[in-house]
Amino acid sequence: MYHHTDFDRAFVVDRAQRFREQISRRISGALTEDEFRPLRLMNGVYLQLHAYMLRIAIPYGTISPDQMRRLAAVADRWDKGYGHFTTRQNIQFNWPRLVDIPDMMDSLAEVGVHAIQTSGNTIRNVTADHFAGAAADEIADPRPYAELIRQWSTDHPEFQFLPRKFKIGVTGSPNDRAVVKSHDIGLRMVERNGRHGFEVAVGGGLGRTPLIAQVLADFVPAADLLPYLEAILSAYNSVGRRDNKFKARLKIAVLELGIDHIRELVNARFAEIRAQYDGSDQQVLAEIAAQFTPPDLASGRATAPYDAARAADPLFRSWSDTNLTAHRHPDHAIVTVSLKKHGGTPGDATSTQMRLLADLAERYGHGDLRVSHEQNIVLPHVHRADLPALYHALREGDLATANIGLISDIIACPGLDYCTLATARSIPIAQQIATRFDELKLEHEIGPMKIKISGCINACGHHHVGHIGILGLDRAGVENYQVTLGGDGTETMSIGERAGPGFSGDDIVPAIERVVLAYLDLRRDPAETFLDALRRLGTEPFKAALYPKAEAA
């Protein structure tokens, strides 16, 4: 993984010191809250319902054991002993005191962690496939490019005050695990005539106007990536609306002006910018890429302990069936550690669990940890012989829930329990759904199922791309939950269709139960997933299950 240079370290320390001075002025009253707001947002500090919240960047989801341990230490010393991993591959601390945030940032800076550009109308944390560098289907590791984009975009003078926040996602695989077409810019690595490049899509986004990104260029050579991105940002900065924050995202510019017009603007700007790049970006890229050398996996060890454990232990077998993914090296596996224990808060990890994950990554995973946009933790390089020992250690740490990709592996935003923008609770609904289907013992029978829950129209829970999406709204002071059907966040991305009227907090879980049981009755066979069945049959049979009284009438 990338290790900070002397320049990086000095930059992060200086930024933390400047923010310390700004916080001091706010506490003294020299700055009003309105004056302080843009300064704190530039440094990842939000004012939530009950306290300030500090959002820490985990660039492209890659984090070292030492960094994870420092997050744990920060959680213990200045928060409430836990952190919340988000759909942007960040971590949030929900209870810091404003006076303590400078010390938190100084402590994090010591291990190369910061909160720069985790908020504000700028280029946010670049996200990537959480299996990058390990996946069997990968063309190449996209993380060196993600790091290059991070360095280029950090404090870029032209792009610190964009019309609205700006998100970039990148994947190196044909199978999209980074939801790239939900981003302002989605990058998918492709290979043409022996050269690596990127399909570049623009104008994606969820929120109140969910749109799928459209392909702007089907192949941009890797050497041209930065100037091409700069051309897109420059064009957006000039045409993006600033009169209405709800219409300020790039997706609205693409919608209103059309993809062809945006392409003309970008190509014209690219012709100007490309000539200014002298190749120094490629030298920087080469230096970055050297830090992403894959670990030496040629151990020569037998996988017999794994096979024996699968044969002897049904709990281990169940966990390995759901929580392991094929690695490019056949003797290894990618392990996804669920932060979705039945009845728990999706994405939360205690400081003790963070330390355990750091220890296990060093012991069994070549010191590599990832945060997924699905709010879980990944150990991307684990030898199959070590999987039984890893599993038992995870069980002791209450981290061995065997549910990755199943109905209880729910994405949920913090909702009205924390967020000042939320209009309904998300966490209790996720907990109730997970608990209910655990009681029914149907998770494995149901198979792959993506439920995603947002507590407001901003869609931080990605409900639009859930197989079943749930959107919590306020209806005359009462929480009301709309259901969408048929969303998909993969390479076959689709926006879910609103099913009909919303449900009360008491009625939403029984409604989800009805639609899932209907799927079990309607599917051709156990191999047909919920999404496949819905695409074959359409939404009407599932709506009938959601609204049985309407059907009877």
Secondary structure, 3 states (H helix, E strand, C coil): CCCCCHHHHHHHHHHHHHHHHHHHHHHHCCCCHHHHHHHHHCCCEEECCCCEEEEECCHHHEECHHHHHHHHHHHHHHCCCEEEECCCCCEEECCCCHHHHHHHHHHHHCCCCCCCCCCCCCECCCEECCCCCCECCCCCCCHHHHHHHHHHHCCCCCCCCCCCCECEEEECCCCCCCCHHHCCEEEEEEEECCEEEEEEEECCECCCCCECCEEEEEEEEHHHHHHHHHHHHHHHHHHCCCCCHHHCCHHHHHHHHCHHHHHHHHHHHHHHHHCCCCCHHHHHHHHHHHHHCCCCCCCCCCCHHHHHHHHHCHHHHHHHHHHEEEECCCCEEEEEECCCCCCCCCCEEEHHHHHHHHHHHHHHCCCCEEECCCCCEEEEEEEHHHHHHHHHHHHHCCCCCCCCCCCCCCEECCHHHCCCCCCCCCHHHHHHHHHHHHHHCCHHHHCCCCEEEECCCCCCCCHHHCCEEEEEEEECCEEEEEEEECCECCCCCECCEECCCCEECCCHHHHHHHHHHHHHHHCCCCCCCHHHHHHHHCCHHHHHHHCHHHHHC
